[in-house]
Amino acid sequence: MAKPKLALYWAASCGGCEIAVLDVQEKILDVANAFDIVFWPVAMDFKYADVRKMEDKSIDLCLFNGSIRNSENAEIAHLLRAKSKALVAFGSCALEGGIPGLANLTTKQEILEFVYRGSPSTVVTDGGVFPQQHTKVPEGEIEIPEMWETVKSLDQVVEVDYYIPGCPPVPNQIWGVIEYILSGKPLPPKGSVIGAGVKTCCDECKRERKEKKLKQFFRPYEIETKPSECLLDQGIVCMGPATRDGCGALCPAANMPCRGCYGLPPNVMDQGAKMVSALSSVIDAHEPAEIERILDQISDPMGTFYRFSLAHSILRRVEKS
Amino acid sequence: MAFEPKIIGFLCNWCSYTGADLAGVSRIKSAPNVRVIRTMCSGRVDPSFILKAFQIGADGVIVMGCHLGDCHYQEGNYKTIRRIPFLKRLVKGFGIDPRRLRLEWVSASEGDRFARIVNEFTEEIRSLGPLKLQVHTELRKTIHEPVEVV
């Protein structure tokens, strides 16, 4: 019997998801043995043309990481959707926009202004030319993909069969998913989040939780935290209550608050809204002025609560006129 | 056609909803722009309900509950008094004028107060104009959400 075909692709992402796949260590050899890898731009030499020649639905499993940030990302998302039986949004960026999704806090124009003119390390030449989609050169016209105003998650562009959260997904979860697929057991229903839990990060966290009554918030560098007590109890804004479990609560174990990369827990629509809800319940103040004073201590709520999920949140982007 | 604000009102069952009812049975005239959703407590109003209201086309959202100290559940409205100012910061972060979100206390006997607040808020939203979000158009086209976990 022919081996099942596997494709891996990166759209707008950092490459960490690719490293996470390799982090299954020597088991990567089992992956290579079990699957026929037909497309993996970061590791093997395939061209888009090779994929276009494939028959529709000929790829059995496609692990797609990265958000959809430009016309090339979208084109390949549509291409791989057509060629794949199971398309998996792999990692935070594909699942919910991820770090690139923070670009939705601003506009394309502002980003270009900063990168090509405003940043302290930019040496402006020729009046600060922005990348042009079409450029005439002696050999003819060259074209680059169009950068989008709004970053999107994979499922805002094409239909997605499964979701594997994480920035990046932890290796034991990736291996768990691969092992499950290789076992030949019936696949979970379409739209399932796989390789993760059904509770929140707090459920996996080893730190001891008490009743929360917060009068002050700190940033991690401002205090020395007690190693065995809940970070939120100590006034550190930890995303644990609004984040899915599955990672093993790695960050709190290393004295850092959860950053929220495993995305929405089941039945939650918006990570930021859920954090507002959770923190409002534990702030110990009844007077409006006191409440405002405490809220002032939470630095950058947009960037903290929506660090990974802005593009997939209820409102999806900041409105700028 | 002139702009008519669409406003979602989350009213607590014990005070504000009854207050709205009193306004009705007392035949007090008030703007018809508020679509009332009854919740058991203003503390039951999850911030995601409010963001969702803006996402699907509300121009303004008003949350009404019992006066402080009068909560049927002792301190549900104390959660609200922290939650709404907090959410206003987020709403502002999304580029939406925080005046589009308001918290008011209306008791069961304050039908006149309910009508006055509704009229005031409707006029305020009318002066702010319609809320046009990008999510209303382009971003809502094809969304396939995760369904369940295995």
Interface residues (C-beta under 8 A of the other chain):
Chain A: T150 K152 D155 Q156 V157 E159 V160 Y163 P188 P189 K190 G191 S192 V193 I194 A196 G197 V198 L264 P266 V268 M269 D270 G272 A273 K274 V276 S277 L279 S280 S281 I283 A285 H286 P288 I291 E292 L295 P301 M302 F305 S313 I314 L315 R316 R317 V318 E319 K320
Chain B: D46 P47 S48 I50 L51 K52 F54 Q55 L68 Y78 K79 I81 R82 R83 P85 F86 L87 R89 L90 G93 F94 G95 I96 K132 L133 Q134 V135 E138 L139 T142 I143 H144 E145 P146 V147 E148 V149 V150
